[in-house]
Amino acid sequence: MSNKRALLTVTLLVVLPLFLLSCATTGPGGKQSFILIPTGQEVAIGAGMAEQVEQQEKVFADTIWQNYLNNVGQKIAVVCDRKDIEYHFKVIESDQINAFAAPGGYIYFYTGLLREMENEAEMAAVMAHEISHVVGRHGIKRLQTTLGVAAAYQLVFGEEGASDVLNVAIGIGMNLMFADYSRDNEREADEYGIHYMVQAGYHPDGAIGMFEKLAALGGGGEHNVFEKLASTHPATQERIRNAKTQIAGMQPLPADVTLGEAKYRQMLGRIPAKK
């Protein structure tokens, strides 16, 4: 057997089993993507990242707020296109204007961002956006690219050294968590997020409101939810136009969609003043 044929055979023996294991739903309508890292390992990576986040950050010591955020998050999780994992939602006490999702369904909101919102629909818009990153497996896709096929193979088949690879993956995931997503990832999260928030009963004007608020802030923190929107950035204006076009195409909206202003104003009073 020639070296070229031998290499091809080895490649097929590695890639074919991975391909058979890796077709996953990553969007509305049953959209499929090629995912090497299996769900169990994705959740393990996300859990490890969540543990580190909660060691480094101050979890907001308000059970009422934690329950409120979780209730909104679960309403959106129920209607999203990924139900093979358990979603976890927590508030971090910090003036940063930020929210983020770790792989496997671990989603965090900062009080600095919550303070900027005016209604529950705006919070639901950000929540649906972050859930959409999990549905699209955007975080795990870029992680598996960084890890490479050999390391992903160890995670899939539990080979010797898999626990070490898992720890490496958690460390890489922490470094990637605040890195910018690709433009395509952002378009998907914007589109899916508006779709999911309406399905969960929220008025999509909440999404436009949050886009415009965060664009006006223009990166008023170390990191910015919706991935560093700025009013002068062409991509920001494109995303707002896309959202408005999508919402126009959804008319007429369901009669029961809500902004949830009264409840959110009540909850705002529980958030500490900016330091």
ABEGO torsion letter per residue (X at the ends): XBAAAAAAAAAAAAAAAAAAAABBBAEBGGBBBBBABBAAAAAAAAAAAAAAAAAABBBBBBAAAAAAAAAAAAAAAAABABAABBBBBBBBBBABBBBBBBBGGBBBBBAAAAAABABAAAAAAAAAAAAAAAAAGAAAAAAAAAAEAAAAAAAAAGBBGAAAAAAAAAAAAAAAAABBBBAAAAAAAAAAAAAAAAAAGBBAAAAAAAAAAAAAAGGABABBBGGGBBAABAAAAAAAAAAAAAAAAAOBBBAABBAGAAAAAAAAAABBBBX
